Amino acid sequence: MSDQLDEQAREVAVAVYGPRFEHISRYVDIVTRRGIEWGLLGPREPERIWSRHILNCAALSELLPQGTDVVDIGSGAGLPGLPVAILRPDLRVTLVESLKRRAEFLDLAVAELGLGDRVRVIRGRAEEQKLTPDVVTCRAVAPLDKLVRWTAPYLLPHGQLIALKGERAEAEVNEHAAELARRRLSATVMSIRAHQLAEPTQAVVVRRTA
Ligand SMILES: C[S@@+](CC[C@H](N)C(=O)[O-])C[C@H]1O[C@@H](n2cnc3c(N)ncnc32)[C@H](O)[C@@H]1O
């Protein structure tokens, strides 16, 4: 992705984030400076930060009901949890990250972004948590069967697991159909985008069938 294309994506993000654009820009600054210094983000990522990361994650927003508790597992440098929390002040967001250094980065970012009243960080493994979120989110963390195994115990009757999966979404659902059926879960692939001018991405939405 060239700098020019990412500049266009940044313009789209201005429209998506509106009055919160300055806030998301502060996160971009943190993640493209300290995130790289700390080795959390690859050196090529700043040139595609808006298109590949911020808008991609913001696309999730359309699937998240108002005022809900969201748990983002395997947040890494805060994706998708922090762009979503900034875009949606109605949400309470928990970032679960197993690696100490990444969790420390997240603690610092949450404090610097002034999000501490509704975003918390848990350093630990997703499968060891006792949480009751309305929605679990994740991106680039594990194959679908593993995600389901880890999070099914805390999926409420109305709850959802939403995994950003990109092009492999449909294939993963087919590969893991037996595991889903065994756990009485159903999965739907949805094409979502943050804005009509943004690239669409694929999300797998998992719910209880009974
Ligand atoms: C490839 S990174 C993706 C980070 C971020 N979600 C993104 O899209 O940029 C995967 C992250 O998941 C974390 N992780 C892997 N297994 C985990 C588990 N069982 N519980 C919590 N975090 C986990 C890793 O430490 C890493 O930070």
The ligand as an SDF file (V2000), in Angstrom:
LIG
                    3D

 27 29  0  0  0  0  0  0  0  0999 V2000
   -0.7950  -11.5600   15.5520 C   0  0  0  0  0  0  0  0  0  0  0  0
   -1.1010  -10.6870   17.0260 S   0  0  0  0  0  0  0  0  0  0  0  0
   -2.5250   -9.7300   16.5610 C   0  0  0  0  0  0  0  0  0  0  0  0
   -2.6800   -8.5150   17.4390 C   0  0  0  0  0  0  0  0  0  0  0  0
   -3.8810   -7.6400   17.1270 C   0  0  0  0  0  0  0  0  0  0  0  0
   -5.1300   -8.3390   17.3980 N   0  0  0  0  0  0  0  0  0  0  0  0
   -3.8610   -7.1580   15.6830 C   0  0  0  0  0  0  0  0  0  0  0  0
   -4.7870   -7.4430   14.9320 O   0  0  0  0  0  0  0  0  0  0  0  0
   -2.8930   -6.4600   15.3190 O   0  0  0  0  0  0  0  0  0  0  0  0
   -1.8040  -11.9170   18.1080 C   0  0  0  0  0  0  0  0  0  0  0  0
   -1.8480  -11.4350   19.5660 C   0  0  0  0  0  0  0  0  0  0  0  0
   -2.6060  -12.3630   20.3310 O   0  0  0  0  0  0  0  0  0  0  0  0
   -1.9420  -12.5930   21.5570 C   0  0  0  0  0  0  0  0  0  0  0  0
   -2.3870  -13.9230   22.0280 N   0  0  0  0  0  0  0  0  0  0  0  0
   -2.1200  -15.1280   21.4520 C   0  0  0  0  0  0  0  0  0  0  0  0
   -2.7150  -16.1210   22.1370 N   0  0  0  0  0  0  0  0  0  0  0  0
   -3.4050  -15.5250   23.1490 C   0  0  0  0  0  0  0  0  0  0  0  0
   -4.2360  -16.0260   24.2030 C   0  0  0  0  0  0  0  0  0  0  0  0
   -4.4530  -17.3370   24.3500 N   0  0  0  0  0  0  0  0  0  0  0  0
   -4.7840  -15.1440   25.0580 N   0  0  0  0  0  0  0  0  0  0  0  0
   -4.5490  -13.8100   24.9200 C   0  0  0  0  0  0  0  0  0  0  0  0
   -3.7680  -13.2780   23.9540 N   0  0  0  0  0  0  0  0  0  0  0  0
   -3.2040  -14.1300   23.0880 C   0  0  0  0  0  0  0  0  0  0  0  0
   -0.4670  -12.5030   21.1930 C   0  0  0  0  0  0  0  0  0  0  0  0
    0.3540  -12.2560   22.3150 O   0  0  0  0  0  0  0  0  0  0  0  0
   -0.4660  -11.3430   20.2040 C   0  0  0  0  0  0  0  0  0  0  0  0
   -0.3260  -10.1170   20.8580 O   0  0  0  0  0  0  0  0  0  0  0  0
  1  2  1  0
  2  3  1  0
  2 10  1  0
  3  4  1  0
  4  5  1  0
  5  6  1  0
  5  7  1  0
  7  8  2  0
  7  9  1  0
 10 11  1  0
 11 12  1  0
 11 26  1  0
 12 13  1  0
 13 14  1  0
 13 24  1  0
 14 15  1  0
 14 23  1  0
 15 16  2  0
 16 17  1  0
 17 18  1  0
 17 23  2  0
 18 19  1  0
 18 20  2  0
 20 21  1  0
 21 22  2  0
 22 23  1  0
 24 25  1  0
 24 26  1  0
 26 27  1  0
M  CHG  2   2   1   9  -1
M  END
$$$$
